[in-house]
Amino acid sequence: TGPEARDDVHRLRALSDAIVVGAGTVRADRPSLTVRSFTPATDDGQTPHLDPWRIVLGSLGSGATDSPFEEYTGSLEDLLDTLGSRDMLQVLVEGGAAVAGAFHRAGLVDEYWFYIAPALLGGDDGLAPFAGPGAPTMAEVQRGRFRSAERLGADLRLVYEAAD
């Protein structure tokens, strides 16, 4: 994606209380998961946070990263309950197809934000947005609705609301 889409992700991070990634993403990419650029005055008048609380699912081991992460190894439901008890209500799940797939299958996602760049990678080795089993039949596909579609430079941002 281009700079406009990346800036939008930083704005979303700034509005989030916590950000969740998997240990594999941290080991492979060494992300900082900080807010590096955003427009302080948001559309809806919310005051952005500086940086979200960073949570890694699994164990990093010593020396895996310089960034401060809270390691978590319990159930996703318990994680969200714990964050809620700390008044962390907007949680951004940003890292890895395995983590995204686990939240998706557990029905713990209210909205999905997809950033689409005009670039085709293709190939059998491309990664799906969610790892793990998908819907086995069309009757079991999760339905929802697109809440918005917005052009960000050359890219698109699609916001999909999960059905209740």
C-alpha positions as CSV (number, residue, x, y, z in Angstrom):
1,T,0.0,0.0,0.0
2,G,0.9,3.6,-0.4
3,P,1.6,6.4,2.1
4,E,-2.0,7.4,2.5
5,A,-3.1,3.9,3.5
6,R,-0.2,3.6,5.9
7,D,-1.0,6.9,7.4
8,D,-4.6,5.7,7.9
9,V,-3.4,2.6,9.7
10,H,-1.4,4.8,12.0
11,R,-4.5,6.9,12.7
12,L,-6.4,3.7,13.5
13,R,-3.6,2.6,15.9
14,A,-3.7,6.0,17.5
15,L,-7.4,5.5,18.3
16,S,-6.9,2.0,19.6
17,D,-6.3,1.1,23.2
18,A,-4.4,-2.1,22.5
19,I,-2.9,-3.9,19.5
20,V,-2.5,-7.7,19.3
21,V,-0.1,-9.7,17.1
22,G,1.3,-13.2,17.2
23,A,4.8,-14.1,18.4
24,G,5.7,-15.3,14.9
25,T,5.0,-11.9,13.4
26,V,7.2,-10.2,16.0
27,R,10.0,-12.7,15.5
28,A,9.8,-12.4,11.7
29,D,9.1,-8.7,11.2
30,R,10.3,-7.1,14.4
31,P,7.4,-4.5,14.2
32,S,7.3,-1.6,16.6
33,L,3.5,-1.3,16.4
34,T,3.7,2.4,17.4
35,V,2.0,5.4,16.0
36,R,4.5,7.1,13.7
37,S,2.1,9.4,11.7
38,F,-1.4,10.5,12.1
39,T,-3.6,13.6,12.0
40,P,-4.4,14.6,15.6
41,A,-7.8,16.1,14.8
42,T,-10.0,13.0,13.9
43,D,-13.2,13.1,11.9
44,D,-15.3,12.1,14.9
45,G,-13.7,14.4,17.5
46,Q,-12.0,11.5,19.4
47,T,-8.7,12.2,21.0
48,P,-6.1,9.8,19.8
49,H,-3.8,7.8,22.1
50,L,-0.1,8.1,21.6
51,D,0.7,4.4,21.3
52,P,-1.6,1.4,21.9
53,W,-0.7,-1.2,24.5
54,R,1.2,-4.0,22.6
55,I,0.2,-7.6,23.2
56,V,1.9,-10.6,21.7
57,L,0.1,-13.9,21.7
58,G,2.7,-16.5,22.7
59,S,6.2,-16.3,24.0
60,L,9.0,-14.3,22.4
61,G,11.9,-15.6,24.4
62,S,14.7,-13.4,25.5
63,G,16.2,-10.9,23.1
64,A,13.5,-11.4,20.5
65,T,12.6,-7.7,20.2
66,D,13.6,-4.3,21.6
67,S,9.9,-3.1,21.7
68,P,7.9,-3.6,24.9
69,F,5.2,-6.2,24.5
70,E,3.0,-7.9,27.0
71,E,3.1,-11.6,26.3
72,Y,-0.2,-13.5,26.6
73,T,-0.8,-17.2,26.5
74,G,-4.5,-17.7,27.6
75,S,-7.7,-17.8,25.7
76,L,-8.7,-15.0,23.4
77,E,-11.9,-14.5,25.3
78,D,-10.0,-14.1,28.6
79,L,-7.6,-11.7,26.9
80,L,-10.5,-9.4,25.8
81,D,-12.1,-9.7,29.3
82,T,-8.8,-8.6,30.9
83,L,-8.3,-5.7,28.5
84,G,-11.9,-4.6,29.1
85,S,-11.3,-4.7,32.9
86,R,-8.4,-2.3,32.2
87,D,-10.7,0.0,30.2
88,M,-9.1,-1.0,26.9
89,L,-12.2,-1.3,24.7
90,Q,-10.9,-0.7,21.2
91,V,-8.5,-3.6,20.4
92,L,-6.8,-3.7,17.0
93,V,-5.8,-7.2,15.9
94,E,-3.1,-6.5,13.4
95,G,-0.7,-9.4,13.2
96,G,-0.6,-12.5,11.2
97,A,-3.1,-14.8,9.4
98,A,-3.0,-17.3,12.3
99,V,-4.0,-14.7,14.9
100,A,-6.6,-13.1,12.5
101,G,-8.1,-16.5,11.8
102,A,-8.3,-17.4,15.5
103,F,-10.2,-14.2,16.3
104,H,-12.4,-14.7,13.2
105,R,-13.3,-18.3,14.0
106,A,-14.1,-17.4,17.7
107,G,-16.5,-14.7,16.5
108,L,-14.6,-12.0,18.4
109,V,-14.4,-9.4,15.5
110,D,-16.8,-6.5,15.2
111,E,-15.2,-4.9,12.1
112,Y,-12.7,-6.0,9.5
113,W,-10.6,-3.3,7.9
114,F,-9.1,-4.3,4.5
115,Y,-6.5,-2.2,2.7
116,I,-6.2,-3.2,-0.9
117,A,-3.4,-2.0,-3.2
118,P,-3.5,-2.1,-7.0
119,A,-0.8,-4.8,-7.0
120,L,-1.3,-8.5,-8.0
121,L,1.0,-11.1,-6.4
122,G,-0.7,-14.3,-7.3
123,G,0.7,-17.7,-7.0
124,D,0.0,-20.8,-4.9
125,D,2.3,-19.5,-2.1
126,G,0.3,-16.4,-1.4
127,L,-1.0,-16.0,2.1
128,A,-4.7,-15.9,2.9
129,P,-5.9,-13.2,5.4
130,F,-7.0,-16.0,7.8
131,A,-5.1,-19.1,8.4
132,G,-6.9,-22.3,9.4
133,P,-10.1,-23.8,8.1
134,G,-12.5,-21.7,6.2
135,A,-16.3,-22.1,5.8
136,P,-16.8,-25.7,4.4
137,T,-20.0,-24.7,2.5
138,M,-21.6,-21.5,1.1
139,A,-24.4,-22.0,3.7
140,E,-21.8,-21.6,6.5
141,V,-20.1,-18.4,5.1
142,Q,-20.1,-15.5,7.5
143,R,-22.2,-12.7,6.1
144,G,-22.1,-9.1,7.1
145,R,-22.2,-5.8,5.3
146,F,-19.7,-3.3,3.9
147,R,-19.9,-0.2,6.1
148,S,-17.6,1.9,3.9
149,A,-15.3,1.9,0.9
150,E,-12.8,4.7,0.6
151,R,-10.0,5.5,-1.8
152,L,-6.7,6.4,-0.1
153,G,-4.4,7.5,-2.8
154,A,-4.1,4.6,-5.2
155,D,-5.4,2.1,-2.6
156,L,-8.8,1.2,-1.2
157,R,-9.9,0.8,2.4
158,L,-13.0,-1.5,2.9
159,V,-14.6,-1.7,6.3
160,Y,-16.8,-4.8,6.7
161,E,-19.1,-5.2,9.7
162,A,-19.6,-8.7,11.0
163,A,-23.2,-9.9,11.2
164,D,-24.6,-10.3,14.7
